[in-house]
């Protein structure tokens, strides 16, 4: 049976075991084991991008949360940019040699800013979009985080 999913959700945390679950999820998505609509036979579908949504936080970054991988269109990013400009989200943009490198840099920055009190997280729904180096103009991977802010 051929089917395509709009999203998939796991419950995880930031422990080593939790990170392994996230890596396994993305491996299953990218190999087609979990057929999300932004991939077709191992190739990205034009006009759709994968985004990770982090929600249902148990507490803070030390607790459990839901990670949902969704498919979005370009208007999603325009809306997130507007929400960031209006102070509802903080945008973090990091680059690196690999996706994991730039994602680690971005999340480390979030945790450091939170620890110093510079970033007041709402722990409602946060978003992450990573772009592999082969799709960027500068030849580096990029990670864009949109972190929900307390009002």
N, C-alpha and C positions, 0 to 999 in steps of 0.2 A: 504494500500500500504506500503510495507517495503522499506525503503531507508536508506542510511547512508551518512552523510555529511562529507566533508573533513575539513570544517571550518565554523565558524559563527562569525559575527562581530557586535558590538554595538558601538554607539558613547556615550561617558560618560565623567565624570570628577572625581576629587577626593573629591567632596563634600559628605555630608552624603547621599544625594539622589543618587549620582553617585555610591557610594559604595554599596548601596542597590540594584542598577541595576546589578552590578557585581555579588553580592551574588545570586541574582535571576537567572542570566544566568548560574552560576555554578550549582545551584540546579537543574535547568532544564536539564542541561547536565548530571549530575550524576544520575538523576532519569530516564533518557531515554526520557524525553519529547522532547529534542533536540537530535536526534540520531547521534552523532559524531562517526566516525569510530574507535576511540580508545576504545570504550565501546561496549559490546555485552551482552544484557540482564542483565545489571547491573554489569558486570564483565569486568576488563581491558583485552584488546586484547594483547596477547604476542607480543613483538617487537614494539609496538606503545606506545607513551607517549604524553600526552597533554601538550601543551606549550601555554602561553599567549604571543601574540605579540602586543606591544604598538606602534602605528604609527599615522601619520597625526596629529601631535601635533599642536594645535592652537597657542601655544606660549611656555610655560614651564609647570611644574607640576601643575600650578594653572589654566590652561586652559583646554579646551576639547581635547579629543584624541579618536582614534579608538582603541578598544580592540578586537583582533581577537584571538579566541581559535582555534589552529591548531593541527593536528596529525603529529608527527615526528618519525623518526626512530633513532637508536643510532648514526648514522653518523652525524646527526644534532649537537649533543653535541660535537663530535670530531671536527667539523668545528668551532663551537663557541669557544672551548678551543684554537684552533689555532688562531682565530681572536683576542682573549684576549691576547695571548702570543705575538702577533704582534702589540699590542697597539691600536687596532681599537675598542676594547670593554674593559670595566672594569668588572671583575667578582666579584660579591658580594655573599657570602655564609653564610647564617644564619640558626641556628637550634632553635627549641623550642618544647614545649609540643604538640602544635597543628599547623595545616597548617596556620591558621590566625595569630598565635603568631609569627611564624618564618617569614611570609611574612611582617607583620607589622615591625618587627625588621629590615629586609632587606631594605624596602623602607624608613624607618626612617633614616637608615645609608646613603642611597643615598641622601636624602634631606639635611641631616646635612653636608655631604661632599661637596655637591653643594653650600650650603650657605657659607661655608668657602673658597670656590674657589679651594679646593683640587681635585674636580671632575668637569671636563669641559664637560658637556653633549652636544651632538649634537642634541638631540630631533629629530632623524630620526626614527629608529626602535629599540626598546628595547625588550628583551625577559625575560620571567619568567617561571621557572619550579619548581613546588613544589612536594615533595615526602612525602606521609603520613608515620607516624611512623611505621606502620605495614610492610612497605617495606624496612626499613633501618636496617643496622647492629647494630646501637647504640640505637635503640628504640625511636629516636626523629624524629620529622618532620623536613624536610629541605627545604629551599627556595634558589634557585640559580637564580640570576639576571645577565643578560648580558646587560650592559648599553653602548650604542654607544657613542664614544668620539669624540670631535671636533678634527679636524686635525691640 
